[in-house]
């Protein structure tokens, strides 16, 4: 694993200084308005989709794993996948220990540099993250890209139910909590290169967790890492959700055009009377497939070593750091933790 040397840190800083953060702050009002409307639609879509998830929740009602244990497994899985370590084993655990030492030495400097550069635009980046997260979720549930022109009327059924969506979503969240935990468990196993519902899947996951017990997490504090991850996520999601490279000269002009589309669609959604039955039917079909998987995952989970999962080291710091570096790689093309050490590295 590479260390974040001075030259890399300087290169990152130079590229990030080209971000149009002052102009982004000028869009704070429109970003917040668009984020509010998109979140209302996203919440309504979640409530509508969750209505057909009751079977999934009951199927996984006997899942005997804690949410905190699954969260530790998720951190391990995201970290190993992000660093290209799947399938997970003893050699991967050894490599993560090397990475932990590197992160402990370099992440504080990286956090300090990012905070100085990005903090002045924190409010605009927070609004942008809220907006893009809602757009991505809405797209995954309904198949509708709110940033495309002329699609607002197709979401009018969701808009008409958004006033009661909060209560519905709360009830659905309680009902499907176990199903959600089962899906998180399954996704974590897949990131580790393991098919949990396949033959021997639980045994493979138990072996991976056993190997992970030897990992020694870095000792640096979380500090402002979650906030920095959110700000860099807003910039990387601009690329993946909207197709906008925020380092490009035309980035703000493109973002303004997308915001115009989004606001036009929101206005149409909340004023039109057309039905969105097609989108909701697609959502229900996707949820039904997830329901079947939740039952299979719950069955496989019965063979997992719950105490072993609960004993996994907390890798939240490392996982957040790896995600932060992945964002920086997407934004700037520079990966602070590349596959090989940089020339002249004195750490390893």
Beta strands, then each sheet from edge to edge (+ up, - down):
end
